[in-house]
């Protein structure tokens, strides 16, 4: 007869059990993800209140040194804020989910830029 205790679901192998993520990592990852969401184009109101003022400030700083590129630097600043939002959301989610710090690779950046 088969031993029914060897087929019990209550005993799982140790490689399925992950240590809990520390509260500090969850809070810092959540803050990064929130800042990323504020900068990303995923929220409908962020352009008027967040990205356009940041892009305008970027364009003003660039135009101090090269006044003829104000328009181009405004567009570039807007794109940079959107990309930074995606990168921060991805890094924040990764930090909240894992306990080990991982470097942000080129492949992850490419996936954020070209979804």
PyMOL commands that set and color helices and strands:
alter all, ss='L'
color gray80, all
select helices_A, chain A and resi 4-7+14-16+23-39+46-65+67-97+106-113
alter helices_A, ss='H'
color red, helices_A
deselect
rebuild
show_as cartoon
